[in-house]
Amino acid sequence: MVQRVLLCRHGQGYHNATADEPPKLMLKDPELTAQGVGEARAIFADAPGPGRLDFKPEVAFVSPLWRTLQTATQAMASRSDGHTCPIVAMEDVREHNNMNGCNHRRPISEAHREAFPSVDFSGVDVNGPPPGAEWEPPYRAAFGVMRAR
C-alpha cells in the first residue's frame, strides 16, 4: 500500500502581503488575506492531468497558528467531492516559533472553536510555547526534527 503525504504551507497572510515592510513580521498571529484564502481553497482544485481530488487524506495535521488553521479548513471545505477528514492541531508541525511576532500564536480560545469547529485542539496547550521557545528544551528538539524532515 502506498502512503501519500501532502505538505502545504499556509496561504498569503497579512504579515507577508508586502515584503518591503518588515514591521508586518511583528503582527501577532495574522490572518490570511483574500488572496491567501483563494490559495487555500485552490489546494484541492482540479488540475490538468491527474487532479489533486484523488488525494483523500485520512487526517490533516495543522499548526495552531490562525493562518494555518484557515488554510487547512478552507482547503477541506472547498473540495468539490465532499471528502472530509479529521483536522488535528499540533504544535510540533509549526515551522517556527522565533522572535517574529507573526509566529507567536494566540491562546486557544472560544474564538478558535467558533471559527474552526472541525479542528481538534485537545492536544494543544492553551497558551502554547513562549516566543523564542524553538531554542529551548523541549521545543528545540521538536523544531529541529521538524526542520530536518
C-alpha positions in Angstrom: 0.0 0.0 0.0 1.4 3.4 -1.0 1.2 6.1 1.7 1.0 9.7 0.4 1.7 12.8 2.3 0.8 16.3 1.2 2.7 19.1 2.8 1.2 22.6 2.4 2.4 26.0 3.5 -0.2 28.5 4.6 -1.8 30.9 2.1 -0.7 34.5 2.0 -1.1 36.2 5.4 -1.2 39.8 6.2 2.3 39.6 7.6 3.8 38.7 4.2 1.5 40.6 1.9 4.1 43.3 1.4 7.6 42.0 1.7 9.1 45.5 1.8 7.5 46.4 5.1 9.5 44.4 7.8 7.1 45.7 10.6 4.5 43.4 9.2 6.5 40.5 10.6 5.6 41.8 14.0 1.9 41.3 13.5 0.9 38.7 16.1 -0.7 35.5 14.6 -2.0 37.3 11.5 -4.9 36.0 9.4 -5.0 35.2 5.7 -5.5 37.9 3.1 -8.2 37.4 0.5 -5.5 36.1 -1.8 -4.4 33.7 0.9 -8.0 32.3 1.3 -8.0 31.8 -2.5 -4.7 30.0 -2.4 -6.0 27.7 0.4 -9.2 27.0 -1.5 -7.1 26.0 -4.6 -5.2 23.3 -2.8 -7.6 20.5 -3.8 -8.7 22.2 -7.1 -8.9 20.2 -10.2 -5.6 20.4 -12.1 -4.8 19.3 -15.7 -4.0 15.6 -15.9 -4.2 13.7 -12.6 -6.0 16.1 -10.3 -5.5 16.6 -6.6 -9.0 15.4 -5.8 -7.8 11.8 -6.0 -5.8 12.5 -2.8 -8.2 11.8 0.1 -6.3 12.4 3.3 -7.3 10.3 6.3 -6.1 13.0 8.7 -4.8 16.6 8.5 -2.3 17.9 11.0 -2.1 21.6 11.3 -0.2 24.2 13.4 -2.4 26.2 15.8 -1.5 29.5 14.1 -4.6 31.2 12.8 -3.4 31.4 9.2 -2.6 27.7 9.1 -6.0 26.8 10.6 -7.6 28.9 8.0 -5.6 27.3 5.2 -6.5 23.7 6.4 -10.1 24.3 6.9 -10.6 26.3 3.7 -8.8 23.6 1.7 -11.0 20.9 3.0 -14.2 22.9 2.8 -13.6 23.7 -0.9 -13.3 20.1 -2.0 -15.9 19.6 -4.7 -16.2 15.8 -3.9 -17.3 16.5 -0.3 -14.4 14.4 1.2 -13.5 15.4 4.8 -11.2 14.1 7.4 -10.3 14.9 11.0 -8.2 18.0 11.3 -5.9 17.9 14.3 -4.0 21.0 15.7 -0.4 20.2 16.8 2.4 22.4 18.0 5.0 20.1 16.5 4.1 20.9 12.9 4.9 24.6 13.3 7.6 25.9 11.0 8.9 28.5 13.5 8.4 29.9 17.0 11.0 32.5 16.7 11.1 36.1 17.8 9.0 37.4 14.8 5.5 38.4 16.1 3.8 36.6 13.2 5.0 33.3 14.7 3.6 34.0 18.2 0.2 32.4 18.3 -2.9 33.5 20.2 -4.0 31.4 23.2 -6.6 28.8 22.1 -9.9 30.3 23.0 -13.6 30.1 22.3 -12.9 32.2 19.1 -10.9 29.3 17.8 -13.6 26.8 18.5 -16.2 29.0 16.8 -14.0 29.8 13.7 -12.7 26.2 13.4 -15.3 23.8 14.7 -13.9 20.9 12.7 -10.4 21.2 14.3 -9.4 19.1 17.3 -7.5 21.3 19.7 -7.4 18.7 22.5 -3.6 18.1 22.2 -2.6 21.7 22.2 -1.6 23.6 25.3 -3.9 26.6 25.6 -1.1 29.2 25.8 1.5 27.3 23.7 5.2 27.8 23.9 6.6 31.2 24.6 8.3 33.3 21.9 11.7 32.0 21.1 10.9 28.6 22.5 12.3 26.8 19.5 15.8 27.4 21.1 14.8 25.9 24.5 14.0 22.3 25.6 11.8 20.5 24.9 10.8 22.6 21.9 14.3 22.8 20.4 14.4 19.1 19.7 10.9 19.1 18.2 11.6 22.1 15.9 15.0 20.6 14.9 13.4 17.3 14.0 10.7 19.0 12.0 13.2 21.1 10.1 15.3 18.1 9.3 12.3 16.3 7.8 
